[in-house]
Amino acid sequence: MSTLKKQTIDFSVSNPQQTENLSLPLYQGAGFREDFDTWSLLQGGGFMKFNLKMPLQIPVAWTMNICAALVDGKANCPISITVNGESFVNSYSEHNANFHDVTWTIPADLLKNGDNEVRVTLDQSATTQLFIKAVGVDQAVLASQSIDLSIPNPSRTDQLSMPLYQGAGYRADYRTWSLLVNGGFMRFQLDIAEAIDVQLQLDICSALVGGNANSPSTVTVNGQSFWELNPTSGNFSPFTKTIPSSALKAGANIIELSLDGSATGQLFINKIGVYGG
């Protein structure tokens, strides 16, 4: 089950619909501006009170698609955000008159399992409105990210890296990395702040020998066997499996892909991806 799916409320319509975990049960001094096809905090002290239902206490990426409403070419629309009554964002000042995303990370200690109140308020000192086109949330423990292994020098992502490999390398003739010999391995490191369920995706295929596929491989997580792979095709396909939170820990986690001793062909891998959920 996903920890918190990425989801967005569209405020370019007069009657925005709640999502699975996010709703707007109350607002005051705020509403839809038909002339601009967007919701707006209309006056100082106006607010939008959101309810964020959390299945687990984890950090959350809070994203607002906003722009400043100008008066005589100037903006004065600071906003403050509280989470469960605690100050989270204090008088953020927006001056960009074009819609754009602004993201803040709500720390886990401001949240709780179940219902959470997130209140966005236009400061009393404001003299212009703030337009809000969309509000979205996503878990902030592990955003979707992948390492491209179709190139010889793959780059790490924010939380996923390949610190070690042996008996593996880049095959320029096939434009992919490969487990080259029995026992060859590629070791990946996944860094997460909290132990959550993680979706692991490997884009792999078998190197055919005499038209036959025989490249059984094993994935271990923190030294424990997790996944037995045996692709039967010479064409790349995504293989996906969820690593349970019980197999992971806060901090560095080792995910290792190795070619079994019984393999008679190589295993090609051209991407590894992870997502918390």
BAFI-3210 file (N, C-alpha, C; in Angstrom, 3 decimals, decimal comma, padded with zeros to 6 digits):
// residues 277
n [1|2|3|4|5|6|7|8|9|10|11|12|13|14|15|16|17|18|19|20|21|22|23|24|25|26|27|28|29|30|31|32|33|34|35|36|37|38|39|40|41|42|43|44|45|46|47|48|49|50|51|52|53|54|55|56|57|58|59|60|61|62|63|64|65|66|67|68|69|70|71|72|73|74|75|76|77|78|79|80|81|82|83|84|85|86|87|88|89|90|91|92|93|94|95|96|97|98|99|100|101|102|103|104|105|106|107|108|109|110|111|112|113|114|115|116|117|118|119|120|121|122|123|124|125|126|127|128|129|130|131|132|133|134|135|136|137|138|139|140|141|142|143|144|145|146|147|148|149|150|151|152|153|154|155|156|157|158|159|160|161|162|163|164|165|166|167|168|169|170|171|172|173|174|175|176|177|178|179|180|181|182|183|184|185|186|187|188|189|190|191|192|193|194|195|196|197|198|199|200|201|202|203|204|205|206|207|208|209|210|211|212|213|214|215|216|217|218|219|220|221|222|223|224|225|226|227|228|229|230|231|232|233|234|235|236|237|238|239|240|241|242|243|244|245|246|247|248|249|250|251|252|253|254|255|256|257|258|259|260|261|262|263|264|265|266|267|268|269|270|271|272|273|274|275|276|277]
n.u [000,850|000,509|002,420|001,857|000,215|001,122|-000,787|-003,212|-005,198|-007,253|-007,488|-008,387|-010,955|-014,377|-015,534|-013,701|-012,412|-011,978|-009,122|-007,754|-006,483|-006,484|-008,320|-010,589|-012,139|-012,991|-013,126|-012,449|-012,826|-011,731|-011,880|-013,309|-012,094|-013,626|-012,853|-010,179|-009,971|-009,192|-008,625|-008,453|-006,841|-008,551|-008,512|-006,791|-006,153|-007,832|-008,401|-007,603|-008,519|-007,137|-007,597|-005,510|-005,191|-003,352|-001,745|000,465|003,053|005,030|007,423|006,086|005,778|004,623|002,987|002,275|000,669|001,048|000,531|001,353|-001,024|-001,045|-001,041|-001,059|001,304|002,693|003,313|001,970|001,545|001,918|001,983|001,084|001,559|000,111|000,427|-001,520|-002,005|000,524|003,223|004,435|005,164|006,229|005,006|005,611|006,733|005,456|006,257|006,153|004,359|003,508|002,114|003,475|005,187|005,591|007,301|007,221|008,616|006,882|007,762|007,948|007,399|005,500|003,201|000,615|-000,711|-003,701|-006,135|-005,015|-004,649|-004,022|-003,460|-003,684|-003,000|-003,636|-001,655|-002,500|-001,353|-001,327|-001,865|-002,522|-003,968|-003,467|-003,135|-004,224|-003,715|-003,462|-003,096|-000,978|000,125|002,751|004,518|007,531|009,677|010,838|011,034|010,013|012,594|015,382|018,182|019,920|021,017|021,788|023,916|027,502|028,587|026,822|024,760|024,315|021,308|019,360|019,001|019,745|022,385|025,285|027,635|029,467|030,628|031,213|032,533|030,796|029,642|029,730|028,240|029,101|028,356|025,735|024,662|024,150|024,305|025,662|025,530|028,301|029,634|029,304|028,278|028,925|028,188|026,094|026,071|023,838|023,073|020,625|019,351|017,362|015,157|013,274|012,024|010,151|007,682|009,052|008,959|010,560|012,026|013,284|014,689|015,219|016,769|017,430|020,571|020,705|021,806|022,607|019,996|018,614|017,449|019,057|019,625|019,476|019,034|019,686|018,252|019,282|018,469|019,872|021,513|019,809|018,011|015,775|014,507|014,034|015,049|014,412|014,479|012,894|013,103|014,734|014,283|014,067|012,256|010,153|010,511|008,873|008,741|007,680|009,584|009,284|008,741|009,797|012,113|013,875|015,701|016,108|018,384|021,325|020,763|021,412|021,082|021,468|022,242|022,814|024,387|023,396|025,088|024,373|023,794|024,038|024,133|024,485|023,061|021,273|020,886|019,244|018,112|017,439|015,002|013,379|010,733|009,025|006,495]
n.v [-001,187|002,226|004,782|007,571|008,771|010,801|013,669|016,095|018,992|020,701|024,040|025,661|025,673|026,337|024,634|022,815|019,471|017,108|015,035|011,740|011,953|014,626|017,535|020,389|021,603|024,035|027,538|031,058|034,447|033,893|032,565|031,679|033,211|034,154|035,762|035,296|032,594|031,093|030,238|032,439|034,107|036,508|038,735|040,402|038,262|036,358|032,864|029,431|026,352|023,298|019,739|017,142|013,837|011,430|008,317|007,539|008,800|010,798|012,899|015,444|016,651|019,732|021,390|024,343|025,893|029,001|032,589|036,084|038,643|041,704|045,174|048,250|047,427|046,254|043,834|042,685|040,382|038,547|035,269|032,994|029,754|027,285|024,205|021,904|023,845|024,749|026,930|026,957|028,024|031,292|034,296|034,220|035,818|036,557|037,519|037,023|037,306|035,355|032,113|029,517|026,731|026,329|024,717|023,325|021,397|019,610|018,799|015,573|015,635|017,578|016,489|013,925|010,605|010,084|012,730|015,948|019,429|021,909|025,175|027,884|031,211|034,567|037,210|039,797|042,183|042,312|043,829|043,137|040,461|036,840|034,467|031,131|028,283|025,526|022,915|020,570|017,363|015,154|012,266|012,872|011,363|009,710|010,616|009,850|008,453|007,655|005,775|006,063|003,512|003,116|004,382|004,930|006,208|006,458|008,727|009,507|009,828|011,990|010,294|007,754|005,664|004,137|002,693|000,599|-001,982|-005,202|-007,573|-006,687|-004,282|-001,694|-002,325|-001,329|-002,145|-002,890|-000,784|-000,677|-001,447|-004,426|-007,581|-009,377|-011,768|-014,920|-014,501|-011,862|-008,490|-005,618|-002,985|-001,017|001,969|003,124|005,930|006,890|008,804|007,743|004,485|003,123|001,597|000,738|001,077|-000,815|-000,737|-002,464|-002,295|-004,726|-007,368|-010,586|-011,660|-013,318|-016,598|-018,624|-018,253|-018,711|-017,886|-017,522|-016,308|-016,198|-014,249|-012,537|-010,402|-008,730|-007,219|-005,198|-007,358|-009,522|-012,045|-011,076|-011,048|-013,144|-013,280|-014,017|-013,349|-014,054|-013,032|-011,353|-008,725|-005,505|-005,096|-003,728|-004,681|-004,923|-004,578|-004,367|-003,290|-004,121|-002,015|-003,177|-004,391|-002,410|000,515|003,592|005,796|004,560|002,072|-001,075|-002,311|-005,026|-006,438|-009,476|-011,905|-015,201|-018,314|-020,376|-019,264|-018,979|-016,988|-013,419|-010,767|-008,013|-004,646|-001,635|000,414|001,508|002,119|003,894|004,432|005,915|004,285]
n.w [000,000|-000,776|000,816|000,752|-001,884|-004,687|-005,205|-006,284|-005,810|-007,995|-008,480|-010,487|-011,095|-010,146|-008,339|-006,684|-006,443|-003,859|-003,073|-002,592|-000,098|000,557|001,281|001,226|003,672|004,744|004,188|004,187|003,384|000,994|-002,353|-005,596|-008,517|-011,248|-013,360|-013,636|-013,656|-011,354|-007,899|-005,060|-002,356|-000,895|000,772|003,486|006,167|005,139|004,585|003,735|004,775|004,911|004,988|005,689|005,365|006,895|006,469|007,809|009,885|008,359|006,590|004,415|001,135|000,340|-002,090|-003,833|-006,514|-007,517|-007,894|-007,703|-007,292|-008,877|-008,006|-009,370|-010,512|-008,460|-005,860|-002,817|-000,910|001,389|002,810|005,421|006,855|008,828|010,599|012,047|013,976|014,595|013,773|010,472|007,898|007,725|006,880|004,055|001,183|-001,895|-005,189|-007,854|-010,790|-012,459|-012,805|-010,860|-009,331|-005,847|-003,321|-000,117|002,549|004,854|008,053|009,648|012,393|012,770|011,958|012,159|012,516|010,724|010,671|009,674|010,102|007,768|007,362|005,242|005,123|004,205|005,087|007,472|006,813|004,081|000,891|-001,609|-003,545|-003,382|-005,863|-006,313|-007,995|-007,828|-005,375|-003,971|-002,651|-001,655|-000,593|001,150|001,763|-000,138|-003,244|-006,621|-008,538|-010,690|-011,965|-014,912|-016,812|-019,365|-020,285|-020,204|-017,951|-015,435|-013,576|-010,154|-008,168|-006,014|-003,828|-004,509|-005,444|-007,043|-005,551|-005,862|-008,003|-009,461|-011,663|-013,502|-015,903|-018,475|-021,598|-024,564|-027,095|-026,859|-025,582|-022,791|-019,273|-017,778|-016,104|-016,103|-015,551|-013,804|-010,503|-010,636|-009,654|-008,966|-006,840|-005,117|-003,361|-001,197|000,267|002,882|004,966|006,641|007,422|004,997|002,813|-000,302|-003,734|-006,073|-009,232|-011,986|-015,148|-017,297|-019,246|-020,748|-021,973|-024,872|-025,588|-028,166|-028,887|-026,595|-023,307|-020,264|-017,554|-014,638|-011,727|-008,601|-006,193|-003,349|-000,218|002,049|002,692|002,831|001,118|-001,432|-003,981|-006,701|-009,955|-013,380|-016,326|-019,443|-021,911|-024,645|-024,889|-023,405|-020,385|-017,826|-014,461|-011,442|-007,931|-004,536|-001,860|001,446|004,326|006,577|005,772|005,420|006,615|008,461|006,986|005,318|002,879|001,398|-001,793|-003,763|-006,867|-008,387|-010,543|-010,851|-010,033|-011,739|-014,165|-017,725|-019,480|-019,874|-017,800|-018,793|-017,806|-017,914|-016,458|-013,140|-010,738|-008,044|-005,693|-003,036|-001,699]
ca.u [000,000|001,304|002,500|001,059|000,324|001,136|-002,159|-003,349|-006,516|-007,262|-008,225|-008,731|-012,394|-015,115|-015,915|-012,572|-012,718|-010,983|-008,399|-007,824|-006,001|-006,470|-009,610|-010,718|-013,434|-013,387|-012,383|-013,082|-012,029|-011,083|-012,883|-012,976|-012,112|-013,980|-012,138|-008,826|-010,042|-008,346|-008,989|-007,639|-006,999|-009,123|-008,307|-005,953|-006,823|-008,518|-007,672|-008,089|-008,146|-007,092|-007,456|-004,592|-005,338|-002,090|-001,727|001,711|003,700|006,230|007,470|005,226|006,044|003,415|003,251|001,213|000,864|000,570|001,138|000,959|-001,887|-000,382|-001,793|-000,109|002,567|003,384|002,690|002,148|000,612|002,587|001,129|001,617|000,963|000,230|000,110|-002,062|-001,876|001,929|003,763|005,228|005,712|005,919|005,011|006,289|006,388|005,467|006,254|006,079|002,990|003,228|001,901|004,627|005,112|006,433|007,189|007,815|008,525|006,346|008,473|007,082|006,993|004,338|002,065|000,196|-001,563|-005,079|-006,443|-004,123|-005,113|-003,030|-004,179|-002,945|-003,636|-003,059|-001,355|-003,314|-000,629|-001,393|-002,670|-002,899|-004,410|-002,616|-003,880|-003,833|-004,239|-003,463|-002,385|-000,706|000,972|003,442|005,433|008,835|010,741|011,515|010,373|010,358|013,904|015,983|019,520|019,960|022,146|022,024|025,093|028,659|028,879|025,532|024,782|023,502|020,195|019,444|019,011|020,136|023,716|025,905|028,997|030,375|030,237|032,303|032,039|029,716|030,160|028,951|028,389|028,887|027,706|024,290|024,289|023,537|025,123|025,436|026,232|029,114|030,108|028,623|028,708|029,062|027,134|026,002|025,597|023,208|022,799|019,411|019,354|016,027|015,077|012,381|011,783|008,822|007,626|009,714|008,757|011,801|011,809|014,468|014,466|016,226|016,490|018,458|021,411|020,423|022,915|021,988|018,555|018,020|017,674|019,360|020,392|018,856|019,726|019,111|018,325|019,282|018,268|020,582|022,093|018,788|017,429|014,504|013,830|014,668|014,696|014,837|013,780|012,914|013,107|015,887|013,835|013,960|010,941|010,242|010,135|008,601|008,363|007,731|010,391|008,526|009,469|010,484|013,415|014,674|015,985|016,472|019,797|021,799|020,312|022,132|020,326|022,494|021,788|023,934|024,111|023,517|026,129|023,835|023,534|024,922|024,100|024,550|021,837|021,371|020,059|019,461|017,585|016,924|014,224|012,763|009,712|008,500|005,037]
ca.v [000,000|003,437|005,601|008,737|008,973|012,179|014,052|017,543|019,603|021,701|025,241|026,467|025,483|026,928|023,582|021,864|018,157|016,566|013,853|010,623|012,326|016,077|018,187|021,774|021,643|025,365|028,709|032,327|035,502|033,249|032,053|031,532|034,410|033,741|036,582|034,754|031,127|030,613|030,635|033,535|034,659|037,771|039,853|040,109|037,389|035,283|031,611|028,154|025,327|021,983|018,549|016,161|012,559|010,730|006,927|007,310|010,060|010,974|014,237|015,612|017,773|020,552|022,198|025,256|026,601|030,323|033,805|037,301|039,606|043,008|046,429|049,276|046,763|045,809|042,755|042,673|039,306|037,513|034,229|032,151|028,423|026,540|022,772|021,504|024,980|025,135|027,726|026,190|029,042|032,585|035,493|034,024|036,944|036,182|038,691|036,553|037,436|034,206|030,906|028,636|025,873|026,543|023,506|023,255|020,066|019,590|017,736|014,536|015,898|018,461|015,715|012,778|009,656|010,546|014,057|017,060|020,713|022,788|026,425|028,870|032,487|035,804|038,043|040,997|043,312|042,231|044,816|042,509|039,077|035,753|033,507|029,736|027,460|024,111|022,538|019,137|016,743|013,914|011,883|013,491|010,449|009,212|010,950|008,956|008,759|006,488|005,881|005,633|002,599|002,956|005,206|004,334|006,865|006,848|009,704|009,207|010,729|012,545|009,275|006,450|005,686|002,829|002,870|-000,510|-003,077|-006,137|-008,536|-005,992|-003,118|-001,163|-002,954|-000,283|-002,723|-002,957|000,456|-001,014|-002,139|-005,864|-008,498|-010,008|-013,108|-015,508|-013,861|-010,423|-007,774|-004,163|-002,615|000,297|002,478|003,916|006,696|007,383|009,339|006,875|003,180|003,043|000,705|001,322|000,367|-000,982|-001,139|-002,789|-002,531|-005,744|-008,442|-011,616|-011,752|-014,642|-017,424|-019,634|-017,991|-019,085|-017,006|-018,209|-015,358|-016,029|-013,263|-012,362|-009,092|-008,753|-005,927|-005,221|-008,680|-010,564|-012,356|-010,378|-011,201|-014,010|-012,826|-014,901|-012,884|-015,029|-012,302|-010,535|-007,331|-004,877|-004,959|-003,318|-005,616|-004,086|-005,256|-003,465|-003,669|-003,708|-001,156|-004,022|-004,794|-001,203|001,253|004,987|005,892|003,891|000,706|-001,672|-003,159|-005,627|-007,309|-010,347|-012,976|-016,489|-019,219|-021,274|-018,523|-019,205|-015,752|-012,205|-010,024|-006,604|-003,731|-000,268|001,423|001,122|003,220|003,698|005,398|005,594|004,161]
ca.w [000,000|-000,862|002,016|000,384|-003,317|-005,165|-005,534|-006,424|-005,973|-009,056|-008,095|-011,658|-011,253|-009,027|-007,394|-006,661|-005,887|-002,950|-003,517|-001,637|001,231|000,736|001,048|001,684|004,353|005,192|003,717|004,541|002,760|-000,147|-003,272|-007,014|-009,347|-012,605|-014,337|-013,810|-013,601|-010,261|-006,551|-004,561|-001,016|-001,361|001,690|004,634|007,123|004,434|004,731|003,216|005,747|004,284|005,819|005,111|006,080|006,778|006,929|008,536|010,223|007,541|005,996|003,249|000,237|000,160|-003,286|-004,239|-007,776|-007,122|-008,429|-007,011|-007,979|-008,813|-007,978|-009,844|-010,827|-007,257|-005,093|-001,363|-000,539|002,192|003,379|006,493|006,871|010,071|010,534|013,356|014,881|014,761|012,671|009,504|006,993|008,330|006,025|002,770|000,310|-003,308|-006,078|-009,238|-011,293|-013,325|-012,008|-010,715|-008,147|-004,670|-002,498|001,212|003,151|006,220|008,789|010,217|013,773|012,775|011,471|012,963|011,806|010,680|010,139|009,981|009,580|007,156|007,111|004,451|005,447|003,706|006,254|007,618|006,216|002,619|000,160|-002,882|-003,398|-003,857|-006,666|-006,075|-009,097|-007,435|-004,153|-004,032|-001,636|-001,991|000,482|000,922|002,171|-001,327|-004,500|-007,734|-009,127|-011,338|-012,541|-016,304|-017,022|-020,800|-020,569|-019,518|-016,684|-014,867|-012,484|-008,978|-007,905|-004,667|-002,770|-005,048|-006,050|-007,278|-005,043|-006,127|-008,891|-009,720|-012,638|-014,199|-016,600|-019,589|-022,903|-025,572|-028,277|-026,608|-024,894|-021,505|-018,296|-017,795|-015,202|-017,141|-015,176|-012,647|-009,260|-010,824|-008,937|-008,945|-005,506|-005,068|-002,010|-001,095|001,512|003,227|006,325|007,406|006,801|004,393|001,655|-001,472|-004,996|-006,821|-010,624|-012,774|-016,572|-017,565|-020,194|-020,796|-023,168|-025,411|-026,065|-029,017|-028,900|-025,313|-022,164|-019,003|-016,744|-013,323|-010,896|-007,273|-005,540|-001,886|000,431|003,337|002,904|002,867|-000,187|-001,604|-005,264|-007,681|-011,307|-014,464|-017,531|-020,537|-023,174|-024,988|-024,982|-022,093|-019,783|-016,420|-013,406|-010,271|-006,681|-003,389|-000,698|002,629|005,260|007,561|005,231|005,277|007,845|008,253|006,659|004,099|002,624|000,278|-002,718|-004,615|-007,948|-008,762|-011,498|-010,175|-010,519|-012,767|-015,406|-018,877|-020,258|-019,076|-017,552|-019,157|-017,017|-018,402|-015,535|-011,826|-010,198|-006,743|-005,286|-001,715|-001,734]
c.u [000,884|001,284|001,674|001,262|000,388|-000,260|-002,303|-004,814|-006,395|-008,124|-008,429|-010,219|-013,094|-015,452|-014,820|-012,936|-011,590|-010,313|-008,503|-007,469|-006,115|-007,831|-009,569|-012,071|-013,904|-012,502|-013,182|-012,200|-011,216|-012,174|-012,403|-013,100|-012,381|-013,192|-010,726|-008,794|-009,110|-008,967|-008,001|-007,886|-007,328|-008,791|-007,414|-006,721|-007,631|-007,708|-008,363|-007,582|-008,272|-007,062|-006,597|-004,662|-004,093|-002,195|-000,531|002,362|005,046|006,269|006,688|005,669|004,718|003,693|002,039|001,602|000,218|001,149|000,603|000,026|-001,266|-001,395|-000,798|001,283|003,310|002,583|002,991|001,166|001,310|001,576|001,867|000,865|001,188|-000,163|-000,287|-001,825|-000,468|002,420|004,660|005,916|005,273|006,107|005,878|005,806|006,559|005,367|006,143|004,626|002,629|003,080|003,135|004,449|006,070|006,211|007,906|007,686|008,044|007,056|007,501|006,589|005,868|003,059|001,745|-000,581|-003,001|-005,195|-005,460|-004,683|-003,937|-003,774|-003,250|-003,678|-002,889|-002,871|-002,229|-002,663|-000,737|-002,283|-003,028|-003,263|-003,309|-003,489|-003,316|-004,512|-004,333|-002,709|-002,214|000,178|001,621|004,295|006,821|009,988|011,546|010,688|010,830|011,674|014,522|017,383|019,481|021,213|022,329|023,231|026,271|028,952|027,587|025,694|023,880|022,326|020,354|019,632|019,436|021,477|024,205|027,364|029,973|029,778|031,459|031,769|030,848|030,320|029,281|029,272|028,055|028,155|026,191|023,765|023,548|024,585|024,723|026,154|026,972|029,486|029,286|029,181|028,948|027,899|027,224|025,359|025,084|022,968|021,589|019,398|017,958|015,998|014,227|012,253|010,340|008,858|008,221|009,460|010,064|011,468|013,150|014,046|015,577|015,798|017,656|019,254|021,275|021,701|022,304|020,476|017,861|018,385|017,954|020,265|019,720|019,719|018,975|019,295|018,304|019,085|018,857|021,027|021,109|018,196|016,043|013,769|014,660|014,150|015,202|014,107|013,949|012,991|014,415|015,533|013,658|012,501|011,121|009,751|010,016|008,199|008,546|008,576|009,637|009,390|010,272|011,867|014,374|014,884|016,225|017,981|020,125|021,313|021,006|021,214|021,331|021,863|022,971|023,466|024,384|024,599|025,667|023,611|024,538|024,918|024,127|023,150|022,090|020,424|020,307|018,781|017,211|016,203|013,624|011,718|009,156|007,002|004,599]
c.v [001,234|004,196|006,868|008,983|010,461|012,536|015,564|017,939|020,731|022,888|026,202|026,342|025,990|025,905|022,521|020,583|017,675|015,356|012,782|011,059|013,819|016,670|019,611|021,929|023,047|026,431|029,955|033,446|034,949|032,734|032,067|032,878|033,989|034,511|036,068|033,226|030,552|030,995|031,690|033,732|036,132|038,972|039,421|039,332|036,278|033,998|030,475|027,081|023,947|020,891|017,534|014,895|011,714|009,290|006,618|008,657|010,146|012,408|014,280|016,830|018,474|021,539|023,039|025,915|027,972|031,425|034,994|038,118|040,992|044,146|047,539|048,682|046,225|044,722|042,937|041,661|038,216|036,521|033,519|030,829|027,818|025,083|022,327|022,583|025,465|025,897|026,868|027,125|030,400|033,709|035,311|035,092|036,548|037,436|038,313|036,578|036,341|032,960|030,013|027,838|026,352|025,349|023,693|021,827|020,191|018,477|016,781|014,897|016,925|017,715|014,560|011,821|010,169|011,947|015,106|018,330|021,518|024,060|027,417|030,195|033,639|036,748|039,300|042,207|043,350|043,326|044,323|041,056|038,101|034,754|032,106|028,861|025,976|023,946|021,024|018,662|015,490|013,550|012,408|012,614|010,003|009,537|009,980|009,389|007,489|006,814|005,290|004,797|002,259|003,782|004,683|004,934|007,357|007,793|009,245|010,177|011,276|011,467|007,892|006,570|004,265|002,923|001,774|-001,469|-003,940|-007,222|-007,987|-004,782|-002,729|-001,901|-001,917|-000,828|-002,820|-001,719|000,178|-001,562|-003,603|-006,522|-009,473|-011,454|-013,610|-014,900|-012,372|-009,689|-006,265|-003,794|-001,179|000,687|003,399|004,594|007,271|007,812|008,467|005,543|003,128|001,980|001,428|000,454|000,376|-001,433|-001,335|-003,007|-003,462|-006,636|-009,421|-011,496|-013,181|-015,323|-018,569|-019,495|-018,292|-018,084|-017,842|-017,306|-015,116|-015,133|-013,090|-010,935|-009,316|-007,328|-006,019|-006,634|-009,825|-010,775|-011,738|-010,786|-012,100|-013,629|-013,820|-014,505|-013,867|-014,376|-011,555|-009,081|-006,757|-004,759|-004,500|-004,421|-004,804|-004,941|-004,280|-004,045|-003,220|-002,885|-001,970|-004,465|-003,614|-000,529|002,710|005,063|005,143|002,450|000,189|-002,601|-003,708|-006,594|-008,141|-011,444|-014,314|-017,365|-020,131|-020,586|-018,888|-017,999|-014,557|-011,635|-008,564|-005,797|-002,310|000,808|000,766|002,335|002,869|004,779|004,970|005,484|002,788]
c.w [000,000|000,458|001,838|-001,104|-003,631|-005,657|-005,469|-006,522|-006,989|-008,633|-009,271|-011,970|-010,002|-007,946|-007,340|-005,931|-004,978|-003,570|-002,425|-000,223|001,540|000,394|001,591|002,380|004,714|004,548|004,077|004,002|001,609|-001,072|-004,699|-007,728|-010,792|-013,661|-014,592|-013,781|-012,540|-008,926|-006,069|-003,070|-001,223|-000,489|002,837|005,687|006,472|004,492|003,995|004,168|005,090|005,356|005,071|005,952|005,825|007,290|007,820|008,792|009,506|007,022|004,684|002,444|-000,053|-000,968|-003,632|-005,555|-007,619|-007,998|-007,657|-007,897|-007,788|-008,738|-008,280|-010,041|-009,628|-006,546|-003,617|-000,794|000,265|002,756|004,510|006,484|008,249|009,830|011,930|014,409|015,127|013,543|011,782|008,509|007,527|007,323|004,781|001,795|-001,152|-004,182|-007,552|-009,702|-012,294|-012,452|-012,020|-009,427|-007,066|-003,747|-001,172|001,730|004,591|006,985|009,475|011,613|013,885|012,399|012,414|012,077|011,851|010,138|010,628|009,343|009,046|006,731|006,406|004,591|004,788|004,888|006,277|006,954|004,696|002,038|-001,237|-002,611|-003,826|-004,589|-006,442|-007,124|-008,734|-006,125|-004,176|-002,898|-002,222|-000,787|000,152|001,395|000,952|-002,562|-005,585|-008,377|-009,693|-011,834|-013,941|-016,536|-018,493|-021,243|-019,745|-018,154|-016,040|-013,688|-011,348|-008,924|-006,491|-003,609|-003,237|-005,761|-006,281|-006,843|-005,438|-007,145|-009,153|-010,640|-013,391|-014,885|-017,773|-020,874|-023,977|-026,798|-028,114|-025,875|-023,579|-020,560|-018,252|-016,629|-016,104|-016,830|-013,995|-011,356|-009,393|-010,168|-009,175|-007,612|-005,519|-003,614|-002,061|000,269|001,760|004,687|007,242|006,679|006,315|003,302|000,454|-002,692|-005,780|-008,233|-011,324|-014,214|-017,045|-018,725|-020,165|-022,085|-023,694|-025,882|-026,853|-029,058|-027,594|-024,217|-020,924|-018,171|-015,397|-012,435|-009,587|-006,800|-004,038|-001,372|001,830|003,713|002,930|001,479|-000,297|-002,869|-006,171|-009,066|-012,336|-015,746|-018,683|-021,899|-023,374|-025,179|-023,581|-021,658|-018,346|-015,482|-012,108|-009,078|-005,528|-002,272|000,546|003,586|006,274|007,092|005,120|006,617|007,485|008,039|005,381|004,039|001,363|-000,514|-003,721|-005,612|-008,418|-009,706|-010,833|-010,817|-011,629|-014,107|-016,486|-019,807|-019,322|-018,822|-017,889|-018,271|-017,500|-017,563|-014,213|-011,264|-008,860|-006,518|-003,938|-001,738|-002,143]
res [m|s|t|l|k|k|q|t|i|d|f|s|v|s|n|p|q|q|t|e|n|l|s|l|p|l|y|q|g|a|g|f|r|e|d|f|d|t|w|s|l|l|q|g|g|g|f|m|k|f|n|l|k|m|p|l|q|i|p|v|a|w|t|m|n|i|c|a|a|l|v|d|g|k|a|n|c|p|i|s|i|t|v|n|g|e|s|f|v|n|s|y|s|e|h|n|a|n|f|h|d|v|t|w|t|i|p|a|d|l|l|k|n|g|d|n|e|v|r|v|t|l|d|q|s|a|t|t|q|l|f|i|k|a|v|g|v|d|q|a|v|l|a|s|q|s|i|d|l|s|i|p|n|p|s|r|t|d|q|l|s|m|p|l|y|q|g|a|g|y|r|a|d|y|r|t|w|s|l|l|v|n|g|g|f|m|r|f|q|l|d|i|a|e|a|i|d|v|q|l|q|l|d|i|c|s|a|l|v|g|g|n|a|n|s|p|s|t|v|t|v|n|g|q|s|f|w|e|l|n|p|t|s|g|n|f|s|p|f|t|k|t|i|p|s|s|a|l|k|a|g|a|n|i|i|e|l|s|l|d|g|s|a|t|g|q|l|f|i|n|k|i|g|v|y|g|g]
***
